[in-house]
Structures are given as C-alpha cells and as structure tokens.
Amino acid sequence: ELVVVITEGVPAQDEAWFFNKVKRDFPGTRIIGPNCPGIISPGKANIGITAGEIALAGGPVGIVSRSGTLTYQALYELKLQDIGVTTCVGIGGDPVPGTSFIDCLEAFEADPETKAVMLIGEIGGSAEEEAAEFIKNKMTKPVSAYIAGVTAPPGKKMGHAGAIVSGGKGTAAAKMEALADAGVKVGNNPTEAGELMVEIVKGL
C-alpha cells in the first residue's frame, strides 16, 4: 500500500514511467518520493531517514515539505517550541513526485488530529501555486509556509532536479504571493515560518 523511495538521482523519465504504471496497475498503492526523507508520525511510525528524536509526538501540526533538510529543521523548530506533529511527509524535490502537496493537504484536512499545517516549498514547477489554489478553495485549517530559493538566479538548477525557474515561472516570489493570497502565513525563512506556526497553534 505504501512505497517510500528515498533514492535520489532517479531519471525523470523513469519517475514518470513508474508513477503512471503504479497508478494504472496498482491503484491502491501510494508512492512517496523519490528523493525524499520519507514519512514520520512521531511515536507511531517512521518510514524513511528522518531522525525520530527531532520530532515531538502528539500534534496538532502536520508538515509537508519538498526539501528533506528543511523538513528536519521544521520538525526541530516546532519541538523547541514544545509543539508536536501528527505526521510529517517529505514529498521530495524531483519533477515527478509520487505524492503531491495537494495529496497531503487533502489528508491533513481530513485528519481530525491535525489542526494546522506547515508547508515547505521551493522554486521550480507549479506545485506550490496549485497547493495555494487548493488551500484557498478546500481547506478550513490554518497553514504557514516557507519557500526556499528566494535568491536563486533564473534558469539555474538549485539542488533538486525539480528546483529550476524557467520562463519566469516557478519563482519563489510568485509562489509566496499565491500562498499569501490564499490566506497562508508565509515566512521569509524557516525559523519565521516556525514562529508563525507557534502563533497559529496558540490561537487554536
């Protein structure tokens, strides 16, 4: 039912092929990744490479992130503030992720234990703009966000295969604007996004 692909460097063509094959032949199976830290529900399950000790169990926050390293930072920032996490999903930064922001946002919206969501995106593609649209129209729970790559030069791949700004699309500024328009509290750095989440949790 669940396949977590930690591996990085999977060719985009292979990703597209197995994503579509699994969708067609195994509709009950969810892929997380490739190029991701996996999924952790602190105190319950950890499938992947996220260190359990940086995550505090008990909720009320759900986290979804394209960046592995920033996933760890978000978990740790919240732990320092004594805020627990229901589930944290690192979806990976490749061009064809098996699980999208929207898949996770939908699951968090449906989960009674998750009361607020932290979204960590990065430059490239349109996944964050699509997530903003979903948040605006379908989500009742408050969201804080951070977008990595504000200073990235256009046309240059930044770390992840999917993190490339092309033709003026996929910039950090455009993503931040789309999320802010959807009512998301957007931080200028990971710590600020964590502080915004602390405010959200206080108000729950």
N, C-alpha and C positions, 0 to 999 in steps of 0.2 A: 504493500500500500504506500510505503514511503521510501523514496530513493534519495539519499543525500550525496551529492557529487562535490567533494572538496577540491578535486583536481583542477589546477589552473593550466592554461595553455591548450585547452581543447579547441581545435579549429572551429570557427563559426559555422562552417558548412556541416560538420559532424553534429554540432549542437542542434542545428535546425532539423537535421535528419532524425536524430533520436527523440527530440521533442515531439515531432509530428508522428513518429512511429508509436511512441508510448501513448500519445493522445488517442490515436486511432485504434491500436490493438489492445491497450490496457487502460481503459477509461477510468478505472478505479485507482490508478496509481498517480501519486504526486511526486514530481521531481523538485528538489531544492538544489540550486546551483546551476551549472558548475561554477568553480572559482569562488567558493563561499566558505564561511566558518560553520555552517550548519544551523541547527535549531536547538535551543535550550529552554526548558521550562524548569527554572531553578527548584531543586528539591524533588523533582518528579522525573525528569528525563533530560539527557544531553546526548544528541547525536551529531557528532562533528568534533571540532577542535577548540571550542570555547572553554576557557578555564572556569570551572564551576565556582571557584572562590571569589570571583569578581562580581558574581550575580547574587542579589538578595531575593529570596523567595517571597511569595505571598501577594504580589500585585501591589497596586492596581494598574500598573503601566504595561502596555505591550509595546515592543520595539520591532521595527522592520527597517533593514539597512542594506544598501548596496555595497558598502565598504566593510570589510572584515575588521580592520583596525579600529575604525570609528564605532563599530558595534561594541567592541571591548571597552572603549572609552565611555560610551553612553551607559553601559551596564555599571561601570565603576563610578561614574559621576553620580548616578542615582543611588548606588549603595552608600556612598559617602554622605548622602543626604537622608539616609535611612528610608529610602523608597524602594519597595520591592517590585519585581517584574513577574507577570503571569507567564508570558512566552516572549522570546526574542528570536527573530528569524533573520539570518543573514542570507539575502537572496542572491548575492554575488553581482559582480560588475561586468559580466560578459554580455555580448549583444543579444543572445537568445536565452534568457533565464527561464528555467522550468517553472518557477513560481514568480508572479509579479507583485508589485506593490499592492495592486488592487485585490489580488487573491488574498493577501494578508490583511488588508484593511477590512475586507468583507468578513473574514474570520474573526477579527477583533471586534467588529461591530456586533457580531452575533454572539460573542462570548460574554456571559454575564459577569465573569470575574474581572474582565478588563474594562476599566472605567475611562482610561485615557491612552493615547497612542503617541509614540515618538517615531518620526520618520526621518531617516538619514539618506539623502540622495547625493548625487554628484553630477557633474557636467556630462553632456552627451545623451543622444536619444531624446525621447519624449515621455519616458515613463513617469517622471515627476509631474509633468503637466497633466497627464491622464489621471494620475492619482489625485491631483488638485480638483479636477472635474468630479471625480467620484466622491471626494470628501464634501464638496460643495452640495452635491445633489443627494447623496445616500447616507452620509454619516451623521449621527447625533452626538458622538463622543468628541471631546476636545483633542486637538492634535498640536504638537510642537514639532518643529523641523529644523534641519540644518542641511545646507547644500555645499558640498566640498568642491573646490575648484574655481573660486571667485576670480583669482588672478591668472587662471590658465590662458595662454595665448591661443587664439582660434587656429584650428587645423592641426594642433599638436595632440597626440595621444598621451593621456596622463595616467600612467599606471595600469588601469584596467582597459581591456580591449574595447569595452563599450564607451569609455570616457573620452570621447572626441567631439569637439564642436565643429559642425560642418554647415557651411552656407548660412551662418548667423543663427542657426537653430541649435538648441541644446545648451545655451549659455546658462551659467549659474544665476545671473540677474533675471533672466526670463523665467526660470523655474521658481525663484524666490518670489517674484511678482505674482505668478499664477497661484502659488500656495497662499500668499498673504491675501489675495483676492477671495480665496475660498474660506477665509476666516482662520487660517493656521497661524500660530505664533512662530515666526521664523527668527532663529538666532543667527548671528553673524559668525559664530564659531561654536564648536561642540559644547564648551562649558556654558555658554549663553543659552543654548538650546536646552541644556540640563536645568539651568536656573528657571527658564520659562516653564519647564515641566513641574518644577517644585511649586511654582505659583499655581499652576493648574491643579495639582494634587491638593493643595491647601484649600482650594475653592470647591472641591468635590463634595 
